[in-house]
Amino acid sequence: MVVTFGLSQGMPLHALAAVAKDRIASVRVDGMVCYFCSSGIEKVCKLKKLGKGYSTDLSKGLFNVKLAPAAQIPNPEGFERIVKGAGFTYRGVQIVVEGKVIATAQKNVYGLVVPETHQVLQIEPAAGSARQLAASVNRMVRVTLQGADIKKNNWQVIAMGRKAQ
């Protein structure tokens, strides 16, 4: 499974298939200007036992985390705490993840069950994707989720496709 964070400046979606089994997270950060800066975020990630490898793209303001296979995907607020805990400005998070869509009791709110961890992410459709998301209940999908608004603390589906077999 592949996971990517970082608003529109993250890893291109077509490049995700090449990463296959690795779960890579790229968090969008402002104020990170050198590798010493990124080591502060890495230190916080290590304390939380979030990843098993780290890299930085300073030109894009992305901090990349290779997630441990059994690691739970933090909610958007969790990523904000990691970045702020290291003294930087959080600018949002985007994630590509595969899972099974499930219905919830709330209108336009769904769950996405991540098979490797059995974690359920709370997701909701972006404008124009409600019908496609509703039609995908009980199916495996690959979705691009965005979590810039930490007040809501859930993920918004901004792109969706069937899970690659």
Secondary structure in CASP SS format (residue, H / E / C, confidence):
PFRMAT SS
TARGET T0000
AUTHOR 0000-0000-0000
METHOD secondary structure of the structure
MODEL  1
M C 1.00
V C 1.00
V C 1.00
T C 1.00
F C 1.00
G C 1.00
L C 1.00
S C 1.00
Q C 1.00
G C 1.00
M C 1.00
P C 1.00
L H 1.00
H H 1.00
A H 1.00
L H 1.00
A H 1.00
A H 1.00
V H 1.00
A C 1.00
K C 1.00
D C 1.00
R E 1.00
I E 1.00
A E 1.00
S E 1.00
V E 1.00
R E 1.00
V E 1.00
D E 1.00
G C 1.00
M C 1.00
V C 1.00
C C 1.00
Y H 1.00
F H 1.00
C H 1.00
S H 1.00
S H 1.00
G H 1.00
I H 1.00
E H 1.00
K H 1.00
V H 1.00
C H 1.00
K H 1.00
L H 1.00
K C 1.00
K C 1.00
L C 1.00
G E 1.00
K E 1.00
G E 1.00
Y E 1.00
S E 1.00
T E 1.00
D E 1.00
L C 1.00
S C 1.00
K C 1.00
G C 1.00
L E 1.00
F E 1.00
N E 1.00
V E 1.00
K E 1.00
L E 1.00
A C 1.00
P C 1.00
A C 1.00
A C 1.00
Q C 1.00
I C 1.00
P C 1.00
N C 1.00
P H 1.00
E H 1.00
G H 1.00
F H 1.00
E H 1.00
R H 1.00
I H 1.00
V H 1.00
K H 1.00
G H 1.00
A C 1.00
G C 1.00
F C 1.00
T E 1.00
Y E 1.00
R E 1.00
G E 1.00
V E 1.00
Q E 1.00
I E 1.00
V E 1.00
V E 1.00
E E 1.00
G E 1.00
K E 1.00
V E 1.00
I E 1.00
A E 1.00
T C 1.00
A C 1.00
Q C 1.00
K C 1.00
N C 1.00
V C 1.00
Y E 1.00
G E 1.00
L E 1.00
V E 1.00
V E 1.00
P C 1.00
E C 1.00
T C 1.00
H C 1.00
Q E 1.00
V E 1.00
L E 1.00
Q E 1.00
I E 1.00
E E 1.00
P E 1.00
A C 1.00
A C 1.00
G C 1.00
S C 1.00
A H 1.00
R H 1.00
Q H 1.00
L H 1.00
A H 1.00
A H 1.00
S C 1.00
V E 1.00
N C 1.00
R C 1.00
M E 1.00
V E 1.00
R E 1.00
V E 1.00
T E 1.00
L E 1.00
Q E 1.00
G C 1.00
A C 1.00
D C 1.00
I C 1.00
K C 1.00
K C 1.00
N C 1.00
N C 1.00
W E 1.00
Q E 1.00
V E 1.00
I E 1.00
A E 1.00
M E 1.00
G E 1.00
R E 1.00
K C 1.00
A C 1.00
Q C 1.00
END
